[in-house]
């Protein structure tokens, strides 16, 4: 399959690119293209849209002090991209959304694949609006879907846990926290499963493990010899956990805990 991939060097796109190349697909990372620019998708079978413009290191709150520019780039630029794909005969479009579309649901809510969005910040609103428009554009010759990944981890730079690991090793206070996570390689596998699904449509949650700072930094302490105690286990209460039934029905088998143990030395190296 000839696949155009935006954001191929980003935190999410790099994992999708690796998975697609390993599976034998022909990936075009659209070098030099930026959100809001015209794009040539001639001859492409599919588009995976993972690019996003934001303040470095921030998604929620990624608009910084320019909310209008954030919306123009990430919503209007995304909708223009979808329209270009349909106009140029691309048969399938997969959009990288976010579990942030569900931030407004009550704690303890089961986040099912078909749960309507409830965003509470501009990031989630932009993602939810883009999802909705893409779904409305779908037709027999234009299959569309959105992935809603939770936090994505794995080795590589920039390293999402760099600040956390550095603070811990330096003996600075680290707050207790527990969160849902998925390894980037499992995200890449999920993207390809959805792209190849004959019934590709709607939204798919992408989540795997619950990870507490206590467990993560206990592993860091063992590998680095840090004398500092990890934070206490989080008492954050009931979480909103994404359920991934649609992906599991496609045969998705994530293994984030094993991958975390295997990759933690490389993650630490990337963080320091």
ABEGO torsion letter per residue (X at the ends): XBBBBBGAABAAAAAAAAAAAAAGBBBBAGBGBBBGBBBBABGBABBBBABBBBBBGBABGAAEABAAAAAAAAAAAAAAAAAAAAAAGBABBBBBBBAAAAAABBBGBBBBAABBBBBABAAAAAAAAAAAAAAAABBAABBBBBBBBBBBBEBEOBBAAAAAAAAAAAGBBBBBBBBBBBBAAAAAAAAAAAAABAABBEBBBBBABBBBAAAAAAAAAAAAGBABBBBBBBAAEBBBBBBAAAAAAAGBBBBAAAAAAAAAAAAAAAAX
